[in-house]
Amino acid sequence: MNFEQKLEVKVKETERIIKEYLPQCCSEETCWAKTVIEAMNYSVNVGGKRLRPILMSETYRLFGGIDNVVEPFMAAIEMIHTYSLVHDDLPAMDNDLYRRGKKTTWSVYGEAMAILAGDGLLNYAFETALKSFALPGGDTDRKASALSILAQKAGIYGMIGGQTADIEAENLKEEVTQEQLLFIHAHKTAALIQAAMMVGAILAGADDVQIKLVEKAAYEIGIAFQIQDDILDVTSTLETLGKPVGSDEKNQKTTYVTLRGIAEASQEQKEMSDHAVELLRSLEEKGIQNEFLMELICSLITRVK
């Protein structure tokens, strides 16, 4: 199989895992919460690249992980990512009507229910990750360490901190500096990619030096991924991207493109992607390798959606 065929198989398998862990509305305990559970499931089932859980599972395999102890964490990180998008789309934030070519959660279920759906996904993500402790295989200390990383990277020292800085930067308009923008990208976008890859490495038994290397590579992957997102917001179309283009300009957001221009932003994106691959390739000296993971990272620089 070529890379695209392999990726399709990985996405389908990841979809199966995520759906297996989604909440079900089938008991007296949850019947009055039916609408929020429906909204949660709608939000996740809208689809997507499933990049974070795939990066997690492939990093797990990179370090020799073979059992299914990673699966609850894969579902959990996609729930966390999805909740952040549900809240991002709200009128108080980006005010977007479409996500991945479909109506956003708030435009289907209303603002209040979308807020609750996001809250529900965040809380349920940790319920889901904790299910790993009941699975055979894997070290309990590793699971606890992985859970700690997931919580930190999703919280005020990670994604939520980046979102806060992003909102406040909107009021600064052209006064936003590159330093501020890098902080936003590092926390709002890269932090969850770091969480994905670090959790995979930790659960598989990587040592501290290897985990630090993965954290650095994932940082660069995350920044490069966000720069490409900024570029696509200018150059793509609604049909290709699956969400409104030009939303950054509409919301008067400073991006890497507005600061550096498309050509320079594209060059920096490529350099970061290439260096991330170099870092991970350095592990091959110790027999640690996963060619599909390398191909996946390289594919991020040329993605069109």
C-alpha positions in Angstrom: 0.0 0.0 0.0 1.1 3.6 -0.6 1.0 6.2 2.1 -2.5 7.4 1.2 -3.9 3.9 1.4 -2.2 3.2 4.7 -3.5 6.5 6.1 -7.0 5.6 5.0 -6.7 2.3 6.9 -5.3 4.1 10.0 -8.1 6.7 9.9 -10.8 4.0 9.7 -9.3 2.1 12.6 -9.0 5.3 14.7 -12.7 6.1 13.9 -13.6 2.6 15.2 -11.8 3.2 18.4 -13.2 6.7 19.0 -16.8 5.5 18.3 -16.3 2.6 20.7 -15.7 5.1 23.5 -18.3 7.7 22.7 -21.1 8.1 25.4 -24.3 6.2 24.9 -27.8 7.5 25.9 -29.4 4.3 27.0 -30.1 4.4 30.7 -32.4 6.1 33.2 -29.3 7.9 34.5 -28.7 9.7 31.2 -32.1 9.9 29.6 -32.6 13.6 30.7 -29.1 14.4 29.3 -30.0 12.9 25.9 -29.6 16.2 24.0 -26.2 17.1 25.2 -25.0 13.5 24.5 -26.4 13.8 21.0 -24.6 17.1 20.6 -21.4 15.5 21.8 -21.6 12.6 19.4 -22.6 14.9 16.5 -19.5 17.1 17.2 -17.1 14.1 17.1 -18.8 12.3 14.2 -18.6 15.4 12.0 -15.2 13.8 11.1 -11.7 15.2 10.6 -8.2 14.1 10.0 -7.9 12.3 13.4 -4.4 13.5 13.3 -3.8 13.6 17.1 -4.9 10.1 17.9 -3.0 8.7 14.9 0.1 10.6 16.0 -0.4 9.1 19.5 -0.8 5.5 18.2 2.1 5.7 15.8 4.4 7.2 18.4 3.3 4.3 20.7 4.3 1.9 18.0 7.6 3.8 17.4 8.7 2.9 20.9 7.5 -0.7 20.7 3.9 -0.4 22.1 1.8 -3.4 21.0 -1.3 -3.7 23.1 -4.5 -1.6 23.3 -3.8 0.3 26.4 -3.3 3.4 24.2 -6.8 3.3 22.8 -8.7 5.1 25.6 -6.1 7.9 25.4 -6.6 8.1 21.6 -10.3 8.6 22.0 -9.7 11.1 24.9 -7.4 13.4 22.9 -9.9 13.5 20.0 -12.7 14.4 22.5 -10.5 17.2 23.9 -9.6 18.5 20.4 -13.3 18.4 19.3 -14.5 20.3 22.4 -12.0 23.0 21.6 -13.4 23.3 18.1 -17.0 23.3 19.3 -16.2 26.3 21.6 -14.0 28.0 18.9 -16.9 28.0 16.5 -19.3 29.8 19.0 -20.5 33.4 18.2 -18.5 34.6 21.2 -15.3 33.2 19.6 -15.0 32.7 15.8 -18.7 32.7 15.0 -18.4 30.0 12.3 -21.4 28.2 10.8 -19.5 25.4 9.1 -16.8 23.0 10.3 -15.5 20.2 8.0 -18.2 21.0 5.5 -21.1 20.5 8.0 -23.0 22.8 10.3 -21.2 23.6 13.5 -22.6 22.3 16.8 -23.9 25.6 18.0 -25.7 26.3 14.7 -27.5 22.9 15.0 -28.2 22.7 18.7 -28.0 26.3 19.8 -25.3 28.2 21.7 -26.1 26.9 25.2 -26.2 23.3 24.2 -22.9 23.7 22.3 -21.3 25.1 25.4 -22.5 22.1 27.4 -21.5 19.7 24.7 -17.9 21.1 24.8 -17.9 20.9 28.6 -19.2 17.3 28.3 -16.5 16.3 25.9 -13.8 17.7 28.0 -15.0 15.9 31.2 -15.8 12.7 29.3 -12.3 12.7 27.8 -10.8 12.1 31.2 -13.4 9.5 32.1 -12.3 7.8 29.0 -8.6 8.0 29.5 -9.0 6.6 33.0 -10.5 3.5 31.5 -6.9 2.5 30.5 -6.3 1.6 34.1 -8.8 -1.2 33.9 -7.1 -2.7 30.8 -4.6 -5.4 31.1 -1.0 -4.6 30.0 0.9 -1.4 30.5 2.5 0.0 33.5 0.3 1.9 36.0 2.9 4.6 36.6 3.2 5.2 32.9 -0.6 5.5 32.6 -0.6 8.1 35.5 2.2 10.0 33.9 0.4 10.0 30.5 -2.8 11.3 32.1 -0.8 14.1 33.8 0.7 15.2 30.5 -2.7 15.1 28.8 -4.3 17.3 31.5 -1.4 19.8 31.5 -1.2 20.2 27.8 -5.0 20.6 27.5 -5.2 23.1 30.4 -4.1 26.6 31.3 -0.5 25.8 30.8 -1.3 24.5 27.3 -4.3 24.8 24.9 -6.6 26.9 27.1 -3.7 29.3 27.9 -3.1 29.6 24.2 -6.7 30.3 23.5 -6.7 33.0 26.1 -3.7 34.7 24.5 -5.4 34.3 21.1 -8.6 36.1 22.2 -6.7 38.9 23.9 -4.5 39.3 20.8 -7.6 40.1 18.7 -7.8 43.5 20.5 -4.2 44.3 19.7 -4.6 43.8 15.9 -1.4 44.9 14.1 0.4 45.3 17.4 0.7 41.6 17.9 4.3 40.5 17.8 5.9 37.3 16.5 6.8 36.3 20.0 3.1 36.6 21.1 2.0 34.7 18.0 4.5 31.9 18.6 3.2 31.6 22.2 -0.4 31.3 20.9 0.6 28.6 18.3 2.8 26.7 20.8 0.0 26.5 23.3 -3.3 26.6 21.3 -2.1 24.1 18.6 1.2 22.5 19.4 0.4 21.6 23.0 -2.1 18.9 22.0 0.2 17.5 19.4 2.9 17.3 22.0 0.4 15.6 24.3 -0.5 13.1 21.6 3.1 12.1 20.9 4.3 12.2 24.5 1.5 10.1 25.7 2.3 7.5 23.1 5.9 7.5 24.0 5.3 7.4 27.7 2.8 4.5 27.5 5.3 2.5 25.4 8.1 3.0 27.9 10.3 5.6 26.3 13.0 7.0 28.6 13.1 10.7 29.8 15.6 11.7 27.1 13.5 10.2 24.3 10.3 11.8 25.7 12.0 15.2 25.7 13.1 14.7 22.1 9.5 13.8 21.1 8.2 16.9 22.9 10.6 19.1 20.9 9.7 17.4 17.6 6.0 17.7 18.4 6.4 21.4 19.1 7.8 22.0 15.7 5.2 19.8 14.0 2.5 21.8 15.9 3.9 25.2 14.9 4.3 24.1 11.2 0.8 22.7 11.2 -0.7 26.0 12.5 1.3 28.0 9.9 -0.1 25.8 7.2 -3.6 26.4 8.6 -3.0 30.2 8.4 -1.8 29.8 4.8 -4.8 27.7 3.8 -7.2 30.3 5.3 -5.9 32.7 2.7 -5.4 30.4 -0.3 -8.0 27.6 0.0 -11.8 27.4 -0.6 -14.8 26.4 1.5 -15.3 23.3 -0.7 -11.7 22.1 -0.2 -11.1 23.2 3.4 -14.5 22.3 4.7 -14.8 25.5 6.7 -15.1 29.2 5.8 -11.9 30.7 4.4 -10.8 34.2 5.2 -12.1 34.0 8.7 -8.8 35.3 10.1 -9.2 38.4 8.1 -12.9 38.7 8.9 -12.0 38.5 12.6 -9.0 40.8 12.2 -6.6 38.2 13.5 -2.9 38.6 13.1 -1.4 35.3 11.7 2.0 34.1 10.6 0.9 35.0 7.0 0.0 38.6 7.9 3.3 39.0 9.8 5.7 37.3 7.4 3.9 36.9 4.1 2.9 33.6 2.4 6.4 32.8 0.9 8.3 33.3 4.1 5.7 31.6 6.2 5.8 28.6 3.8 9.6 28.4 4.1 9.6 28.5 7.9 6.8 25.8 7.9 9.0 23.5 5.7 12.1 24.1 7.9 10.2 23.2 11.1 8.7 20.1 9.5 12.0 19.0 8.2 13.8 19.5 11.5 11.1 17.6 13.4 11.7 14.6 11.0 15.5 14.9 11.6 14.9 14.7 15.4 12.8 11.6 15.1 15.2 10.1 12.5 18.0 10.4 15.1 16.2 7.6 17.1 16.9 5.2 14.2 20.5 4.8 15.4 19.0 2.8 18.3 16.7 0.9 16.1 13.7 3.0 16.9 11.8 3.7 13.7 8.3 4.0 12.2 8.3 4.9 8.5 4.6 5.6 8.4 5.0 8.2 11.2 7.7 10.0 9.2 5.6 10.0 6.1 2.6 11.4 8.1 4.7 14.3 9.4 6.1 15.0 6.0 2.6 15.0 4.5 1.5 17.9 6.8 3.6 20.4 4.8 1.6 19.7 1.6 -1.8 19.2 3.0 -4.6 21.2 1.3 -7.3 20.8 4.0 
